[in-house]
Amino acid sequence: MINIKTLKNIYKNEFYPFLENLGYKNVPLLVRGKNTYDYSVLRNFLETEISRSNSPLNKENLNEFLYNKLFFEKNNYHYVYNLSSFFSNSKNIEYTDIEEVLKNPVLHLNDTLSDFIPSNELELCNTKVITEFSKGKTLVSQIQFLFFIEELAFVKKGDINLFCCVDINLESNFLSFKFNHNLIDNLEDKTKLLDKLIIKLQSSLDILKDFNIKITTHNETTVKRTIQNLFIELSDQAEKLLQKQVDSGVERKIKEFLDDIKVPQTSDYIKQIISVAYQHVSKSFEKPLFKDGWAFRFVFKEGDNTRASSSNDDLDPVYSKQVYWNLKELMFREKGTDFIEAGLLWYTDKGASPVSIKIEQKNNLIILQYYRKEYNVIKRKEKEQYVLRKIRSGIPK
């Protein structure tokens, strides 16, 4: 029987396009239920259709749908550790290298998610291996473990199964613990939960030992410098585009103006006036013209003082905000500022598809939050790979 508490991780309207693509008509009516949180009609419909021999819905395509949701799309809050070793130090690990380890029944390799009924907290319910074919070899790019954490009780929603996807990314050498932020937001001690999961991987399951996995947290300074590097990289690219939109003779005119009002032509004064021009241009600058993306948020410390950008809920470029230009010189210093957080939007696939994240430093960890935007769901696997590559590139050498 399909577990309703698992289905409640997914909004009912997310089932609509999946079922419509299989040929079902009037899907909202078929799965409606008595109220928003009544999933019994949806569960009964899925079970009935799966049991029919000629049904377009089957365990395989339902399992693929649940896999994409529970391993990727619903998990928008990631705790990222450094993966210092996996199986061997080789970058090119073939599937056959780990095939014997994967035979361990405790891993539940490729088990059907719709059949899973959790019985214990921190129970491993599924393992997936993502591979790529290169030069005649099947290489491992990711291994993912889906853990049932516990049942969470909500007043309106009822009981919901909380899951965590432990995602080992061999391309960028990161291990991420991925959660649904809406479900873990009220948990009191998230760090303790991470510790429990690591102990589970180390001891009772021996996963870390069997795959020779070693993970470490990141140095606090390293994480802050990484956030700063990524912020500056995007902002430098954006400023170069803005610069092209400003009158090429602006610096000469500013110097003449300073002479007229008998103010010294210091580089600081000139930069401040030019920044006003950039800020003005940015307000009317079309977003797609920022070909690689932009920064839309920052939080950093200067000594004991915290300085933050203005709230930017629409994720618009920060370059139209006066606070950015006022604090830019301070933020871009090599030393003296500690970036705690940044909001970044990148264009992937040669500018065709955006991904927006918040990256922050906490407890020596990199924490990523994917914003709840429709474009963040499209090609989610590829976008998570892209973001981790960017982070790896931003880590100081």
C-alpha positions as CSV (number, residue, x, y, z in Angstrom):
1,M,0.0,0.0,0.0
2,I,1.3,3.4,-1.0
3,N,2.2,5.5,2.2
4,I,0.1,8.7,2.4
5,K,2.6,10.2,4.8
6,T,5.2,9.9,2.0
7,L,2.9,11.3,-0.6
8,K,2.3,14.4,1.5
9,N,5.8,15.5,0.7
10,I,4.4,16.4,-2.7
11,Y,1.7,18.9,-3.4
12,K,-1.3,17.3,-5.1
13,N,-1.1,19.7,-8.0
14,E,2.4,18.5,-8.7
15,F,0.9,15.1,-9.7
16,Y,-1.3,16.8,-12.3
17,P,1.3,17.2,-15.2
18,F,2.7,13.8,-14.4
19,L,-0.6,12.1,-14.8
20,E,-1.8,14.3,-17.7
21,N,1.4,13.3,-19.6
22,L,0.3,9.7,-19.2
23,G,-3.0,10.5,-20.9
24,Y,-5.4,11.0,-17.9
25,K,-8.1,13.6,-18.2
26,N,-9.7,15.8,-15.5
27,V,-6.9,14.9,-13.1
28,P,-7.8,17.5,-10.4
29,L,-11.2,15.8,-10.1
30,L,-9.7,12.4,-10.0
31,V,-7.4,13.1,-7.0
32,R,-9.2,16.0,-5.3
33,G,-10.1,14.6,-1.9
34,K,-12.3,16.2,0.8
35,N,-9.8,19.0,1.4
36,T,-6.3,20.2,0.6
37,Y,-4.6,17.8,3.0
38,D,-6.8,14.7,2.2
39,Y,-4.6,12.4,0.2
40,S,-6.7,9.3,0.5
41,V,-8.4,9.8,-2.9
42,L,-5.0,10.3,-4.6
43,R,-3.6,7.2,-2.9
44,N,-6.6,5.1,-3.9
45,F,-6.4,6.3,-7.5
46,L,-2.7,5.5,-7.8
47,E,-3.1,2.0,-6.3
48,T,-6.1,1.2,-8.5
49,E,-4.4,2.3,-11.6
50,I,-1.2,0.4,-10.8
51,S,-3.1,-2.8,-10.3
52,R,-4.7,-2.6,-13.8
53,S,-2.8,-4.5,-16.4
54,N,-3.4,-2.0,-19.2
55,S,-3.0,1.1,-17.2
56,P,-0.6,3.9,-18.4
57,L,0.5,4.3,-14.8
58,N,2.8,1.6,-13.4
59,K,5.3,1.1,-10.6
60,E,8.2,2.1,-12.8
61,N,7.0,5.5,-13.9
62,L,5.5,6.3,-10.5
63,N,8.8,5.3,-8.9
64,E,10.7,7.6,-11.3
65,F,8.3,10.5,-10.4
66,L,8.8,9.9,-6.7
67,Y,12.6,9.6,-7.2
68,N,12.9,13.0,-8.9
69,K,10.8,14.6,-6.1
70,L,12.3,13.0,-3.0
71,F,15.9,12.9,-4.2
72,F,16.0,16.3,-5.9
73,E,13.1,18.7,-6.3
74,K,11.6,18.7,-2.8
75,N,15.0,18.9,-1.1
76,N,15.9,22.6,-1.3
77,Y,18.1,22.9,1.8
78,H,21.6,21.4,1.6
79,Y,24.4,21.0,4.2
80,V,27.6,20.5,2.2
81,Y,30.7,18.7,3.5
82,N,34.0,18.2,1.8
83,L,34.4,14.7,0.3
84,S,38.1,14.0,1.0
85,S,38.0,10.4,-0.2
86,F,35.7,7.9,-1.9
87,F,36.7,4.2,-2.6
88,S,40.0,5.3,-4.0
89,N,41.5,8.6,-4.9
90,S,40.8,8.0,-8.5
91,K,38.5,10.5,-10.3
92,N,37.4,7.8,-12.7
93,I,35.6,5.1,-10.6
94,E,33.8,2.6,-12.8
95,Y,30.5,1.1,-11.8
96,T,32.1,-2.3,-11.8
97,D,34.5,-1.1,-9.1
98,I,31.7,-0.7,-6.5
99,E,29.3,-3.3,-7.9
100,E,30.2,-5.9,-5.2
101,V,29.5,-3.3,-2.4
102,L,26.2,-2.4,-3.9
103,K,25.0,-6.0,-3.6
104,N,24.6,-5.5,0.2
105,P,20.8,-5.8,0.8
106,V,20.9,-3.2,3.5
107,L,21.4,-0.5,0.8
108,H,18.0,-1.3,-0.9
109,L,19.5,-0.5,-4.3
110,N,16.8,0.8,-6.7
111,D,14.0,-0.4,-4.5
112,T,10.5,0.8,-5.4
113,L,9.8,4.0,-3.3
114,S,6.0,3.6,-3.6
115,D,6.3,0.3,-1.7
116,F,8.4,1.7,1.2
117,I,6.7,1.7,4.6
118,P,9.1,3.1,7.2
119,S,9.3,1.3,10.6
120,N,12.3,2.9,12.3
121,E,13.8,6.4,12.6
122,L,16.9,7.0,10.4
123,E,16.0,4.1,8.2
124,L,17.7,3.8,4.8
125,C,15.0,3.2,2.3
126,N,16.7,3.5,-1.1
127,T,20.1,3.8,-2.9
128,K,20.6,5.2,-6.3
129,V,23.8,5.3,-8.5
130,I,24.0,7.9,-11.3
131,T,26.5,7.0,-14.0
132,E,27.8,8.5,-17.2
133,F,29.3,6.7,-20.2
134,S,32.7,8.0,-21.3
135,K,35.4,6.5,-23.5
136,G,33.8,3.0,-23.4
137,K,33.5,3.0,-19.6
138,T,30.5,3.4,-17.2
139,L,31.7,5.9,-14.7
140,V,30.1,6.7,-11.3
141,S,29.2,10.4,-11.0
142,Q,26.9,10.3,-7.9
143,I,25.7,7.9,-5.3
144,Q,22.6,8.9,-3.3
145,F,21.1,7.4,-0.2
146,L,17.5,8.2,0.9
147,F,16.9,8.1,4.6
148,F,13.6,8.2,6.4
149,I,14.2,10.5,9.4
150,E,11.0,10.6,11.4
151,E,7.3,11.4,11.3
152,L,6.5,15.1,11.7
153,A,3.0,16.1,13.0
154,F,1.4,19.2,11.7
155,V,-2.0,20.6,12.9
156,K,-3.5,21.0,9.4
157,K,-1.4,18.7,7.3
158,G,-1.4,15.7,9.7
159,D,1.6,13.4,9.8
160,I,4.3,13.7,7.1
161,N,7.4,11.5,6.6
162,L,10.6,13.5,6.7
163,F,13.3,12.3,4.4
164,C,17.0,13.2,3.8
165,C,18.9,12.5,0.7
166,V,22.6,11.9,1.3
167,D,24.2,12.9,-2.0
168,I,27.8,12.0,-2.8
169,N,29.0,14.0,-5.8
170,L,32.2,12.6,-7.2
171,E,32.6,15.3,-9.9
172,S,32.9,18.2,-7.4
173,N,34.0,16.1,-4.3
174,F,31.2,17.1,-2.0
175,L,28.8,15.2,0.2
176,S,25.5,16.9,0.8
177,F,22.7,16.2,3.3
178,K,19.6,17.5,1.5
179,F,16.3,18.3,3.2
180,N,12.9,19.9,2.5
181,H,13.3,23.2,4.3
182,N,9.6,23.6,5.0
183,L,9.7,20.4,7.0
184,I,12.9,20.9,9.0
185,D,12.4,24.6,9.6
186,N,10.9,24.0,13.1
187,L,13.4,21.3,14.2
188,E,15.2,22.5,17.2
189,D,18.7,21.0,16.7
190,K,19.5,20.4,13.1
191,T,23.2,19.9,13.8
192,K,22.4,17.0,16.1
193,L,20.4,15.4,13.3
194,L,23.4,15.7,11.0
195,D,25.6,14.1,13.6
196,K,23.1,11.2,14.0
197,L,23.0,10.6,10.3
198,I,26.8,10.6,10.1
199,I,27.0,8.1,13.0
200,K,24.4,5.9,11.1
201,L,26.5,6.0,8.0
202,Q,29.6,5.2,10.0
203,S,28.5,2.5,12.4
204,S,25.3,0.5,12.0
205,L,25.3,0.7,8.1
206,D,29.1,0.8,7.6
207,I,28.5,2.8,4.4
208,L,31.4,5.2,5.0
209,K,33.7,2.2,5.7
210,D,32.5,0.1,2.8
211,F,32.9,2.9,0.3
212,N,36.0,4.3,2.0
213,I,34.3,7.6,2.4
214,K,35.9,10.4,4.4
215,I,34.2,13.7,4.9
216,T,35.3,16.9,6.6
217,T,33.8,20.3,7.4
218,H,35.2,23.4,5.8
219,N,37.3,25.9,7.6
220,E,35.1,28.9,8.6
221,T,37.4,31.4,6.9
222,T,37.5,29.2,3.7
223,V,33.7,29.2,3.5
224,K,33.4,33.0,4.0
225,R,36.1,33.6,1.3
226,T,34.3,31.2,-1.0
227,I,31.1,33.1,-0.7
228,Q,33.0,36.4,-1.3
229,N,34.8,35.0,-4.4
230,L,31.5,33.9,-6.0
231,F,29.8,37.2,-5.1
232,I,32.7,39.2,-6.6
233,E,33.0,37.0,-9.7
234,L,29.3,37.6,-10.7
235,S,29.5,41.3,-9.7
236,D,32.6,42.0,-11.7
237,Q,31.0,40.5,-14.8
238,A,27.8,42.5,-14.2
239,E,29.8,45.8,-13.7
240,K,31.6,45.3,-17.0
241,L,28.3,45.1,-18.8
242,L,27.0,48.2,-16.9
243,Q,30.2,50.0,-17.8
244,K,29.5,49.6,-21.5
245,Q,26.1,51.3,-21.0
246,V,27.7,54.5,-19.5
247,D,29.0,57.4,-21.5
248,S,32.7,56.6,-22.3
249,G,33.6,60.1,-21.4
250,V,32.0,60.0,-18.0
251,E,35.3,60.0,-16.0
252,R,36.6,63.1,-17.9
253,K,33.4,64.9,-17.3
254,I,33.5,64.0,-13.6
255,K,37.0,65.4,-13.3
256,E,36.0,68.6,-15.0
257,F,33.0,68.9,-12.6
258,L,35.3,68.4,-9.6
259,D,37.6,71.1,-10.9
260,D,34.7,73.5,-11.4
261,I,33.5,73.0,-7.8
262,K,37.1,73.0,-6.5
263,V,37.0,69.5,-5.1
264,P,40.2,67.4,-5.3
265,Q,40.2,64.8,-8.0
266,T,40.7,61.8,-5.7
267,S,40.1,58.3,-7.0
268,D,37.5,57.7,-4.2
269,Y,35.4,60.7,-5.2
270,I,35.5,59.7,-8.9
271,K,34.5,56.1,-8.1
272,Q,31.6,57.3,-5.9
273,I,30.2,59.5,-8.6
274,I,30.6,56.8,-11.3
275,S,28.8,54.3,-9.0
276,V,25.8,56.6,-9.1
277,A,25.7,56.3,-12.9
278,Y,26.1,52.5,-12.7
279,Q,23.2,52.4,-10.1
280,H,21.0,54.4,-12.4
281,V,21.8,52.3,-15.5
282,S,21.2,49.1,-13.6
283,K,17.6,50.1,-12.7
284,S,16.7,50.0,-16.4
285,F,19.0,47.2,-17.5
286,E,17.2,44.2,-18.8
287,K,18.0,41.0,-16.7
288,P,18.8,38.8,-19.7
289,L,21.7,41.2,-20.5
290,F,23.5,39.9,-17.4
291,K,24.6,36.9,-19.4
292,D,26.1,34.9,-16.6
293,G,23.7,36.0,-13.8
294,W,23.9,38.4,-10.9
295,A,24.0,38.8,-7.1
296,F,20.8,39.8,-5.4
297,R,21.7,39.6,-1.7
298,F,24.7,39.8,0.7
299,V,25.4,39.7,4.4
300,F,28.9,40.3,5.7
301,K,30.7,41.4,8.8
302,E,33.3,44.1,9.2
303,G,34.9,43.4,12.6
304,D,32.0,43.0,15.0
305,N,29.5,44.9,12.8
306,T,27.1,43.1,10.6
307,R,26.2,44.8,7.3
308,A,23.5,43.5,5.1
309,S,21.8,44.3,1.8
310,S,18.3,45.5,1.7
311,S,15.7,42.8,1.4
312,N,15.3,41.7,-2.2
313,D,12.4,39.2,-2.3
314,D,12.1,39.5,-6.1
315,L,15.7,38.4,-6.5
316,D,16.5,41.4,-8.7
317,P,20.1,42.4,-9.3
318,V,21.6,44.2,-6.3
319,Y,23.4,46.7,-8.5
320,S,20.4,49.0,-8.6
321,K,20.6,49.4,-4.8
322,Q,22.5,52.2,-3.2
323,V,23.7,50.0,-0.3
324,Y,25.7,47.9,-2.8
325,W,27.6,50.9,-4.1
326,N,28.1,52.4,-0.7
327,L,29.6,49.2,0.7
328,K,31.3,47.8,-2.5
329,E,34.8,48.9,-1.7
330,L,34.5,47.4,1.7
331,M,33.1,44.1,0.4
332,F,35.7,43.7,-2.3
333,R,38.7,44.0,0.0
334,E,40.8,40.9,0.1
335,K,40.9,41.0,3.9
336,G,38.9,42.7,6.6
337,T,35.4,41.5,5.6
338,D,33.7,38.2,6.3
339,F,30.9,37.1,4.0
340,I,28.3,35.2,5.9
341,E,25.7,34.9,3.2
342,A,25.0,35.7,-0.4
343,G,22.1,35.4,-2.8
344,L,23.3,34.4,-6.3
345,L,21.6,33.7,-9.6
346,W,23.5,32.0,-12.4
347,Y,22.4,31.3,-16.0
348,T,23.2,27.7,-17.0
349,D,23.0,26.1,-20.4
350,K,24.6,29.1,-22.1
351,G,22.1,31.5,-20.6
352,A,19.0,29.5,-21.3
353,S,18.1,28.4,-17.8
354,P,18.5,30.2,-14.5
355,V,19.2,28.8,-11.0
356,S,19.0,30.9,-7.8
357,I,20.4,30.0,-4.4
358,K,21.2,31.4,-1.1
359,I,24.6,30.3,0.2
360,E,25.6,30.8,3.8
361,Q,28.3,29.9,6.3
362,K,27.2,28.3,9.6
363,N,29.1,25.9,11.9
364,N,32.0,25.5,9.4
365,L,29.5,24.2,6.8
366,I,28.4,25.5,3.4
367,I,24.6,25.7,3.5
368,L,22.7,26.0,0.2
369,Q,19.1,26.9,-0.1
370,Y,17.4,26.7,-3.5
371,Y,14.6,29.3,-3.9
372,R,11.1,28.0,-4.5
373,K,11.0,29.2,-8.1
374,E,9.6,27.1,-11.0
375,Y,12.8,27.5,-13.0
376,N,14.8,25.9,-10.1
377,V,12.8,22.7,-10.5
378,I,13.5,22.4,-14.3
379,K,16.6,20.2,-14.9
380,R,17.2,20.1,-11.2
381,K,19.9,17.3,-11.4
382,E,21.9,19.3,-13.9
383,K,21.5,22.6,-11.9
384,E,22.7,21.0,-8.7
385,Q,25.8,19.8,-10.5
386,Y,26.3,23.3,-11.9
387,V,26.1,25.0,-8.5
388,L,28.5,22.5,-6.9
389,R,31.0,23.1,-9.7
390,K,30.7,26.8,-9.1
391,I,31.3,26.4,-5.4
392,R,34.3,24.2,-5.9
393,S,35.8,26.8,-8.3
394,G,35.2,29.5,-5.7
395,I,37.1,27.7,-2.9
396,P,40.4,29.4,-2.3
397,K,43.4,27.4,-3.6
